[in-house]
Amino acid sequence: MVHGDLNEYNILVNPSNEEIRIIDWPQWMYLNAKGSRVILLRDLRNITRYFNSNYNLNIDFDELVSRLSPLMPKVEYPPSKVYGKLIKRVTSMIK
């Protein structure tokens, strides 16, 4: 599953046991859905930027993607008109 809108506001951490919950799933999609890889990369970029800038971390986005790549779909469906602009925008952000 790909969250579709993952950001710092959708991650809850219980301070007593450090249990993590991810909330707000109405825009989720299957990992093999059209455009899911682009959305997943956007989600990962959002979280990486947030934790790096707010918690003085140095999470390497490219390394993270490399480690997760075996879990991602090998074939990306051709982008639909709906995803066209989003794909271009996200692709330019992750380069």
QUISUL-V720463 format. One record per helix or strand. SS is the DSSP state (2 for helix, 1 for strand). FROM is the first residue (numbers start at 1). TO is the last residue. If there is no record, write none. Layout:
# QUISUL-V720463
ss->SS from->FROM to->TO
ss->SS from->FROM to->TO
This chain:
# QUISUL-V720463
ss->1 from->2 to->2
ss->2 from->8 to->10
ss->1 from->11 to->13
ss->1 from->20 to->22
ss->1 from->29 to->29
ss->2 from->36 to->54
ss->2 from->61 to->71
ss->2 from->81 to->94
